[in-house]
Amino acid sequence: MSRGEWSIGCRDLAGRRRDVTVFVSNDKVVLVAPPGEAAVLGPLDVGRLRAALRDAVVATTDEEEH
C-alpha cells in the first residue's frame, strides 16, 4: 500500500473476501467499496476502517499545509 492509501479486508454478502479501499485525492477522502457489492465488516474491521478514515483526513490536512 502506498502512502495515502489504506485497504481494509471485508466480505461480501456471499462470504467472499473483498476489500474496501480508502485513499486521498487532492483534499478529499475517497472510499471505494467492492463493485456492485455490500461490504460486510466485523468489529475489528470497522476499527480498521475508522483508523484508515482518520489517517486519510490527517493526510488531507498535511497536503493542504504544503
VENRALIN-V331536 format. One line per field, one symbol per residue. ss: DSSP state (H for helix, E for strand, - for the rest). psi: psi as a letter, one per 20 degrees, with the letter a starting at -180 (. if undefined). burial: # if it has 9 or more other C-alpha atoms within 8 Angstrom, else .. A space follows every 50 residues. Layout:
BEGIN
ss=???
psi=???
burial=???
END
This chain:
BEGIN
ss=----EEEEEEE-----EEEEEEEEE--EEEEE-------E--HHHHHHHH HHHHHHHHHHHHHHH-
psi=prpjpqppqaqahijqprqppprpodkqppoorppjrqpoprgghghggg gggghggghhgghhi.
burial=....#########....#######..#.#...##....#.#...##.##. .##..##.###.#...
END
